[in-house]
Amino acid sequence: MADKGANFTYMVRCRDGSYYIGWTNHLKERIKAHNTGKGAKYTRSRTPVELVYYEEFATKQEAMSREASLKKLSHQEKQKLAEQVSLRY
């Protein structure tokens, strides 16, 4: 995973079992921010979070579009997506 110049759509599993989906151009730093309470308001009370899925895109627009589509998935669909991938992070 190359962080430079890339845009990522990502999904984390929160401590309570819920999922948070977002996009960033600095994935490692963003996950760290979530886990230190400096990420999204939603994840602040649900730390620690675990990165369970990500995709890399060339443009911010592509990443944001994918984020929007993933947010429409049901909890079960998000869970299935997370289970289908094995991350090397």
Z-matrix of the N, CA and C atoms (Angstrom, degrees):
N
C 1 1.441
C 2 1.526 1 108.71
N 3 1.293 2 116.43 1 116.71
C 4 1.460 3 121.90 2 176.77
C 5 1.514 4 108.53 3 -98.92
N 6 1.315 5 116.08 4 122.43
C 7 1.462 6 120.71 5 -177.13
C 8 1.526 7 112.60 6 -83.21
N 9 1.323 8 117.95 7 -24.02
C 10 1.463 9 121.71 8 -173.64
C 11 1.522 10 112.72 9 -72.90
N 12 1.324 11 115.87 10 123.48
C 13 1.453 12 120.56 11 174.68
C 14 1.506 13 115.43 12 73.23
N 15 1.321 14 117.19 13 2.52
C 16 1.454 15 120.30 14 -178.37
C 17 1.526 16 109.85 15 -102.03
N 18 1.303 17 114.51 16 162.88
C 19 1.457 18 122.45 17 176.21
C 20 1.521 19 107.01 18 -125.19
N 21 1.320 20 116.44 19 135.99
C 22 1.448 21 121.02 20 -174.20
C 23 1.519 22 111.27 21 -123.54
N 24 1.314 23 115.59 22 141.03
C 25 1.446 24 123.01 23 164.31
C 26 1.518 25 104.07 24 -104.25
N 27 1.321 26 117.13 25 132.94
C 28 1.457 27 119.15 26 -174.82
C 29 1.522 28 110.80 27 -139.42
N 30 1.331 29 113.94 28 160.72
C 31 1.456 30 120.61 29 176.67
C 32 1.520 31 107.55 30 -134.31
N 33 1.324 32 115.66 31 132.09
C 34 1.456 33 121.04 32 175.04
C 35 1.517 34 109.29 33 -116.93
N 36 1.325 35 114.19 34 148.99
C 37 1.460 36 120.14 35 172.95
C 38 1.520 37 106.39 36 -98.26
N 39 1.305 38 115.96 37 127.10
C 40 1.459 39 121.65 38 -179.22
C 41 1.524 40 110.43 39 -86.52
N 42 1.313 41 115.42 40 165.27
C 43 1.462 42 122.40 41 -179.17
C 44 1.528 43 112.25 42 -54.00
N 45 1.321 44 117.11 43 -34.38
C 46 1.468 45 120.82 44 -178.29
C 47 1.530 46 113.53 45 -85.40
N 48 1.351 47 117.02 46 4.34
C 49 1.462 48 120.59 47 178.19
C 50 1.516 49 114.06 48 91.00
N 51 1.310 50 117.40 49 -5.44
C 52 1.466 51 120.29 50 177.24
C 53 1.534 52 109.07 51 -79.60
N 54 1.305 53 115.34 52 167.53
C 55 1.459 54 121.51 53 -179.66
C 56 1.521 55 110.19 54 -117.66
N 57 1.323 56 114.97 55 143.59
C 58 1.457 57 121.26 56 174.18
C 59 1.518 58 107.25 57 -122.59
N 60 1.326 59 116.76 58 134.20
C 61 1.459 60 122.63 59 -179.79
C 62 1.513 61 108.69 60 -119.50
N 63 1.316 62 115.84 61 135.90
C 64 1.449 63 120.93 62 179.32
C 65 1.522 64 110.95 63 -152.66
N 66 1.311 65 115.27 64 -174.70
C 67 1.464 66 120.45 65 175.93
C 68 1.528 67 107.28 66 -137.34
N 69 1.315 68 115.54 67 153.76
C 70 1.458 69 121.18 68 -179.89
C 71 1.525 70 109.28 69 -160.88
N 72 1.312 71 115.50 70 165.05
C 73 1.462 72 118.71 71 172.27
C 74 1.533 73 110.77 72 -111.52
N 75 1.333 74 116.26 73 8.48
C 76 1.465 75 122.48 74 175.34
C 77 1.526 76 108.20 75 -140.79
N 78 1.315 77 116.51 76 82.09
C 79 1.464 78 121.34 77 -170.12
C 80 1.527 79 113.32 78 -61.97
N 81 1.312 80 118.15 79 -50.71
C 82 1.466 81 119.82 80 -177.34
C 83 1.530 82 111.37 81 -59.70
N 84 1.321 83 116.06 82 -43.37
C 85 1.462 84 120.00 83 179.66
C 86 1.529 85 111.76 84 -65.92
N 87 1.326 86 116.51 85 -35.81
C 88 1.469 87 120.68 86 -179.06
C 89 1.520 88 110.94 87 -67.65
N 90 1.322 89 117.32 88 -42.59
C 91 1.466 90 120.50 89 178.67
C 92 1.527 91 109.38 90 -63.90
N 93 1.318 92 116.40 91 -41.94
C 94 1.461 93 121.03 92 176.90
C 95 1.532 94 110.46 93 -60.43
N 96 1.326 95 116.83 94 -42.16
C 97 1.467 96 121.04 95 178.54
C 98 1.524 97 110.82 96 -61.49
N 99 1.328 98 117.25 97 -43.20
C 100 1.471 99 120.01 98 177.69
C 101 1.525 100 110.03 99 -58.24
N 102 1.320 101 116.55 100 -44.27
C 103 1.464 102 120.48 101 -175.26
C 104 1.519 103 114.39 102 -76.19
N 105 1.307 104 117.57 103 -12.95
C 106 1.467 105 120.11 104 176.90
C 107 1.534 106 111.43 105 -104.87
N 108 1.327 107 116.50 106 10.56
C 109 1.456 108 120.69 107 176.90
C 110 1.517 109 114.48 108 80.46
N 111 1.335 110 117.11 109 11.28
C 112 1.460 111 120.87 110 -179.56
C 113 1.529 112 112.00 111 -107.13
N 114 1.320 113 116.47 112 8.13
C 115 1.460 114 120.54 113 179.38
C 116 1.518 115 110.13 114 -87.84
N 117 1.283 116 116.00 115 -146.14
C 118 1.461 117 122.17 116 -178.86
C 119 1.527 118 111.18 117 -65.65
N 120 1.313 119 116.05 118 149.54
C 121 1.459 120 121.68 119 178.59
C 122 1.535 121 110.70 120 -55.53
N 123 1.321 122 116.39 121 -38.02
C 124 1.461 123 121.21 122 -178.50
C 125 1.524 124 111.79 123 -59.86
N 126 1.318 125 117.90 124 -40.42
C 127 1.462 126 120.42 125 -174.39
C 128 1.528 127 113.50 126 -85.68
N 129 1.306 128 118.43 127 -14.64
C 130 1.477 129 121.23 128 -175.09
C 131 1.514 130 113.31 129 -55.72
N 132 1.319 131 117.17 130 -39.77
C 133 1.468 132 120.30 131 -179.09
C 134 1.528 133 111.99 132 -95.45
N 135 1.315 134 116.82 133 7.63
C 136 1.461 135 120.67 134 -176.04
C 137 1.532 136 112.53 135 -122.51
N 138 1.317 137 117.02 136 22.80
C 139 1.462 138 120.11 137 -179.83
C 140 1.524 139 109.65 138 -79.69
N 141 1.321 140 117.33 139 155.01
C 142 1.457 141 125.81 140 1.28
C 143 1.526 142 111.49 141 -79.41
N 144 1.309 143 114.85 142 156.41
C 145 1.461 144 120.64 143 174.21
C 146 1.519 145 108.21 144 -108.73
N 147 1.318 146 115.16 145 154.73
C 148 1.460 147 121.72 146 -179.90
C 149 1.524 148 109.06 147 -125.20
N 150 1.308 149 116.76 148 127.14
C 151 1.460 150 120.37 149 176.04
C 152 1.521 151 108.71 150 -67.72
N 153 1.340 152 116.67 151 122.63
C 154 1.461 153 120.26 152 -178.16
C 155 1.527 154 112.86 153 -118.94
N 156 1.342 155 116.90 154 -12.12
C 157 1.467 156 119.52 155 -177.51
C 158 1.520 157 109.03 156 -163.05
N 159 1.328 158 116.00 157 141.05
C 160 1.463 159 119.68 158 169.84
C 161 1.517 160 110.22 159 -155.56
N 162 1.302 161 115.01 160 155.36
C 163 1.460 162 123.36 161 173.66
C 164 1.515 163 107.87 162 -131.80
N 165 1.308 164 117.00 163 148.39
C 166 1.462 165 122.25 164 179.94
C 167 1.526 166 109.48 165 -108.54
N 168 1.324 167 115.58 166 137.87
C 169 1.460 168 121.88 167 -179.34
C 170 1.518 169 110.53 168 -131.69
N 171 1.313 170 115.76 169 156.65
C 172 1.463 171 121.16 170 179.97
C 173 1.527 172 111.71 171 -76.82
N 174 1.336 173 116.90 172 -30.09
C 175 1.460 174 119.32 173 -175.69
C 176 1.532 175 111.91 174 -125.65
N 177 1.303 176 114.56 175 154.96
C 178 1.463 177 122.51 176 175.92
C 179 1.528 178 110.14 177 -60.25
N 180 1.319 179 116.52 178 -41.12
C 181 1.459 180 121.35 179 -178.21
C 182 1.531 181 111.46 180 -61.11
N 183 1.334 182 116.98 181 -41.45
C 184 1.465 183 120.17 182 178.65
C 185 1.526 184 110.68 183 -64.30
N 186 1.324 185 116.23 184 -43.52
C 187 1.463 186 120.55 185 -179.70
C 188 1.524 187 111.03 186 -64.00
N 189 1.321 188 116.33 187 -42.01
C 190 1.463 189 120.27 188 -179.95
C 191 1.528 190 111.71 189 -67.56
N 192 1.306 191 116.70 190 -35.88
C 193 1.457 192 121.25 191 178.28
C 194 1.534 193 110.52 192 -66.21
N 195 1.325 194 116.09 193 -42.92
C 196 1.465 195 120.33 194 178.61
C 197 1.526 196 110.24 195 -66.57
N 198 1.332 197 117.04 196 -38.21
C 199 1.463 198 121.27 197 176.55
C 200 1.525 199 109.72 198 -57.07
N 201 1.304 200 116.51 199 -47.88
C 202 1.467 201 120.98 200 -179.13
C 203 1.522 202 111.46 201 -60.31
N 204 1.321 203 117.24 202 -40.85
C 205 1.465 204 119.53 203 -179.05
C 206 1.527 205 111.46 204 -70.17
N 207 1.325 206 117.77 205 -37.65
C 208 1.469 207 120.11 206 179.16
C 209 1.520 208 111.85 207 -68.57
N 210 1.319 209 116.95 208 -33.65
C 211 1.461 210 120.55 209 179.80
C 212 1.525 211 112.09 210 -64.71
N 213 1.305 212 117.77 211 -20.20
C 214 1.466 213 122.28 212 179.53
C 215 1.528 214 112.63 213 -81.63
N 216 1.332 215 117.06 214 -10.99
C 217 1.463 216 120.46 215 -178.99
C 218 1.523 217 110.82 216 -71.46
N 219 1.318 218 115.51 217 152.10
C 220 1.466 219 120.13 218 174.97
C 221 1.527 220 108.93 219 -74.44
N 222 1.308 221 116.50 220 167.36
C 223 1.465 222 120.82 221 178.00
C 224 1.529 223 110.23 222 -57.95
N 225 1.321 224 116.47 223 -43.07
C 226 1.469 225 120.68 224 -179.78
C 227 1.521 226 111.08 225 -63.52
N 228 1.317 227 118.03 226 -39.81
C 229 1.467 228 121.03 227 178.72
C 230 1.526 229 111.14 228 -66.85
N 231 1.322 230 117.15 229 -38.39
C 232 1.468 231 120.92 230 176.73
C 233 1.524 232 109.92 231 -64.94
N 234 1.318 233 116.25 232 -42.16
C 235 1.455 234 121.17 233 179.53
C 236 1.532 235 110.61 234 -62.28
N 237 1.307 236 116.82 235 -43.08
C 238 1.456 237 121.37 236 179.43
C 239 1.537 238 110.56 237 -63.05
N 240 1.320 239 116.77 238 -42.24
C 241 1.460 240 121.42 239 178.06
C 242 1.525 241 110.24 240 -61.27
N 243 1.321 242 116.90 241 -44.35
C 244 1.467 243 121.43 242 179.74
C 245 1.525 244 111.51 243 -62.80
N 246 1.312 245 116.80 244 -37.07
C 247 1.464 246 121.28 245 -178.35
C 248 1.526 247 112.79 246 -74.55
N 249 1.326 248 117.77 247 -20.11
C 250 1.462 249 121.63 248 -176.69
C 251 1.513 250 113.37 249 -80.18
N 252 1.314 251 117.59 250 -15.80
C 253 1.462 252 119.98 251 -174.81
C 254 1.522 253 110.85 252 -114.92
N 255 1.302 254 115.01 253 150.49
C 256 1.455 255 122.36 254 174.38
C 257 1.518 256 106.81 255 -119.70
N 258 1.317 257 116.45 256 111.81
C 259 1.460 258 120.38 257 -174.24
C 260 1.520 259 112.20 258 -89.10
N 261 1.310 260 114.29 259 142.03
C 262 1.462 261 121.66 260 168.16
C 263 1.508 262 105.17 261 -113.37
N 264 1.278 263 116.43 262 100.78
C 265 1.453 264 121.63 263 -173.40
C 266 1.501 265 110.31 264 -121.60
